[in-house]
Amino acid sequence: MALCFEKISNFNRGTLYRLLADAYSFDSRWQSLYEENWKTFDSFFFDHLNIADRCGFITTCDHIPIGHISWDPRNQPDTVILGHNCISTAYKGYGYGKMQLQEALRRIRMYKNLKKITVTTTSSQVAAFHNYEHVGFQLCGRRPNPDAPYFDDLLDYELLLP
């Protein structure tokens, strides 16, 4: 299987939303809580393709969209914040999420004078925080999840750059 990282502009509106909905389909509470956020995110990126292609990409396997990752560079030059990061259910467990994250980090590290990359996930997302820790992120904070306490605490991670 050929894994590629493609421009968001190569895909149709709704692709980011569909990937998120699929990736979180294991628990309907995720969609109930975040569906509007996912739709807004999808609309923003497809309304601003110049930003989308600079601050994210879609991961494909044999030309089929299987995931995506995005980041927010507005806190540069010090910090870039990772945003949505997902892999479709059928493609989980094959290392694609780790490869997607490594590619995003490779691209983000090209920003000049960057000191750190941050990301937040929940303690119930075991695969996510294991991926972040595997590539060098360190846990720097744990806090209650005010939006969804049933998804456990929010975990804040940072990756300090040389």
C-alpha positions as a Python dict, from the first residue, in 0.01 Angstrom:
ca = {
    (1, 'M'): (0, 0, 0),
    (2, 'A'): (133, 340, -100),
    (3, 'L'): (101, 604, 174),
    (4, 'C'): (105, 968, 56),
    (5, 'F'): (53, 1307, 217),
    (6, 'E'): (-154, 1525, -15),
    (7, 'K'): (-273, 1883, -29),
    (8, 'I'): (-615, 1940, 119),
    (9, 'S'): (-704, 2136, -195),
    (10, 'N'): (-690, 1806, -391),
    (11, 'F'): (-1008, 1692, -214),
    (12, 'N'): (-1372, 1792, -186),
    (13, 'R'): (-1536, 1994, 86),
    (14, 'G'): (-1656, 1760, 359),
    (15, 'T'): (-1355, 1528, 342),
    (16, 'L'): (-1204, 1653, 670),
    (17, 'Y'): (-1539, 1629, 847),
    (18, 'R'): (-1604, 1275, 718),
    (19, 'L'): (-1260, 1158, 829),
    (20, 'L'): (-1310, 1299, 1179),
    (21, 'A'): (-1660, 1150, 1209),
    (22, 'D'): (-1528, 810, 1103),
    (23, 'A'): (-1221, 822, 1327),
    (24, 'Y'): (-1434, 898, 1633),
    (25, 'S'): (-1725, 669, 1542),
    (26, 'F'): (-1631, 422, 1818),
    (27, 'D'): (-1823, 644, 2065),
    (28, 'S'): (-2120, 852, 1948),
    (29, 'R'): (-2062, 1104, 2228),
    (30, 'W'): (-1763, 1243, 2037),
    (31, 'Q'): (-1978, 1333, 1738),
    (32, 'S'): (-2257, 1471, 1958),
    (33, 'L'): (-2009, 1698, 2131),
    (34, 'Y'): (-1780, 1799, 1844),
    (35, 'E'): (-1982, 1770, 1522),
    (36, 'E'): (-2030, 2147, 1483),
    (37, 'N'): (-1660, 2205, 1551),
    (38, 'W'): (-1568, 1949, 1285),
    (39, 'K'): (-1802, 2108, 1029),
    (40, 'T'): (-1668, 2456, 1106),
    (41, 'F'): (-1311, 2329, 1074),
    (42, 'D'): (-1388, 2164, 739),
    (43, 'S'): (-1561, 2478, 608),
    (44, 'F'): (-1279, 2706, 721),
    (45, 'F'): (-1010, 2501, 551),
    (46, 'F'): (-1205, 2461, 228),
    (47, 'D'): (-1291, 2833, 228),
    (48, 'H'): (-920, 2914, 281),
    (49, 'L'): (-728, 2658, 78),
    (50, 'N'): (-410, 2866, 92),
    (51, 'I'): (-410, 2817, 471),
    (52, 'A'): (-523, 2454, 447),
    (53, 'D'): (-237, 2354, 220),
    (54, 'R'): (21, 2533, 439),
    (55, 'C'): (-112, 2409, 773),
    (56, 'G'): (-227, 2056, 713),
    (57, 'F'): (-256, 1766, 476),
    (58, 'I'): (-462, 1458, 403),
    (59, 'T'): (-300, 1117, 434),
    (60, 'T'): (-393, 874, 159),
    (61, 'C'): (-340, 505, 110),
    (62, 'D'): (-354, 399, -254),
    (63, 'H'): (-518, 738, -327),
    (64, 'I'): (-795, 685, -66),
    (65, 'P'): (-815, 953, 207),
    (66, 'I'): (-751, 776, 538),
    (67, 'G'): (-664, 1060, 775),
    (68, 'H'): (-550, 1416, 821),
    (69, 'I'): (-360, 1644, 1052),
    (70, 'S'): (-351, 2021, 1086),
    (71, 'W'): (-170, 2283, 1290),
    (72, 'D'): (-208, 2644, 1396),
    (73, 'P'): (105, 2857, 1341),
    (74, 'R'): (-41, 3184, 1474),
    (75, 'N'): (172, 3171, 1791),
    (76, 'Q'): (496, 3175, 1593),
    (77, 'P'): (782, 3225, 1614),
    (78, 'D'): (774, 3046, 1948),
    (79, 'T'): (498, 2787, 1920),
    (80, 'V'): (292, 2584, 1674),
    (81, 'I'): (-18, 2407, 1806),
    (82, 'L'): (-123, 2075, 1656),
    (83, 'G'): (-494, 2063, 1586),
    (84, 'H'): (-711, 1788, 1445),
    (85, 'N'): (-527, 1463, 1390),
    (86, 'C'): (-714, 1148, 1292),
    (87, 'I'): (-699, 818, 1106),
    (88, 'S'): (-1008, 639, 973),
    (89, 'T'): (-1121, 341, 1176),
    (90, 'A'): (-1041, 82, 907),
    (91, 'Y'): (-680, 204, 891),
    (92, 'K'): (-601, 225, 1263),
    (93, 'G'): (-341, -8, 1408),
    (94, 'Y'): (-106, -9, 1107),
    (95, 'G'): (124, 275, 1212),
    (96, 'Y'): (-30, 529, 973),
    (97, 'G'): (-108, 770, 1257),
    (98, 'K'): (254, 771, 1366),
    (99, 'M'): (375, 825, 1008),
    (100, 'Q'): (122, 1107, 962),
    (101, 'L'): (242, 1274, 1284),
    (102, 'Q'): (608, 1236, 1185),
    (103, 'E'): (539, 1399, 848),
    (104, 'A'): (357, 1689, 1015),
    (105, 'L'): (649, 1740, 1253),
    (106, 'R'): (894, 1734, 962),
    (107, 'R'): (697, 2012, 791),
    (108, 'I'): (646, 2218, 1106),
    (109, 'R'): (1016, 2203, 1195),
    (110, 'M'): (1086, 2403, 877),
    (111, 'Y'): (939, 2715, 1044),
    (112, 'K'): (1219, 2948, 1147),
    (113, 'N'): (1293, 3018, 1515),
    (114, 'L'): (1033, 2771, 1637),
    (115, 'K'): (1086, 2675, 2002),
    (116, 'K'): (810, 2423, 2064),
    (117, 'I'): (512, 2233, 1926),
    (118, 'T'): (216, 2172, 2155),
    (119, 'V'): (-86, 1943, 2142),
    (120, 'T'): (-377, 1854, 2368),
    (121, 'T'): (-558, 1520, 2377),
    (122, 'T'): (-768, 1332, 2630),
    (123, 'S'): (-647, 1061, 2862),
    (124, 'S'): (-905, 828, 2703),
    (125, 'Q'): (-726, 857, 2366),
    (126, 'V'): (-454, 608, 2453),
    (127, 'A'): (-325, 560, 2097),
    (128, 'A'): (-298, 937, 2048),
    (129, 'F'): (-94, 1013, 2355),
    (130, 'H'): (128, 708, 2295),
    (131, 'N'): (200, 842, 1944),
    (132, 'Y'): (284, 1186, 2080),
    (133, 'E'): (514, 1041, 2345),
    (134, 'H'): (678, 808, 2091),
    (135, 'V'): (790, 1102, 1874),
    (136, 'G'): (926, 1299, 2171),
    (137, 'F'): (638, 1501, 2318),
    (138, 'Q'): (649, 1536, 2696),
    (139, 'L'): (343, 1563, 2918),
    (140, 'C'): (342, 1914, 3066),
    (141, 'G'): (-6, 1938, 3213),
    (142, 'R'): (-322, 1753, 3303),
    (143, 'R'): (-654, 1926, 3362),
    (144, 'P'): (-1023, 1846, 3390),
    (145, 'N'): (-1218, 1837, 3064),
    (146, 'P'): (-1492, 2100, 3113),
    (147, 'D'): (-1673, 2005, 2789),
    (148, 'A'): (-1681, 1630, 2839),
    (149, 'P'): (-1578, 1498, 3179),
    (150, 'Y'): (-1677, 1147, 3066),
    (151, 'F'): (-1380, 1151, 2826),
    (152, 'D'): (-1139, 1191, 3116),
    (153, 'D'): (-882, 1463, 3162),
    (154, 'L'): (-718, 1679, 2898),
    (155, 'L'): (-348, 1608, 2855),
    (156, 'D'): (-122, 1890, 2739),
    (157, 'Y'): (199, 1792, 2563),
    (158, 'E'): (491, 1987, 2427),
    (159, 'L'): (786, 1905, 2209),
    (160, 'L'): (1078, 2140, 2272),
    (161, 'L'): (1296, 2208, 1970),
    (162, 'P'): (1669, 2279, 1970),
}
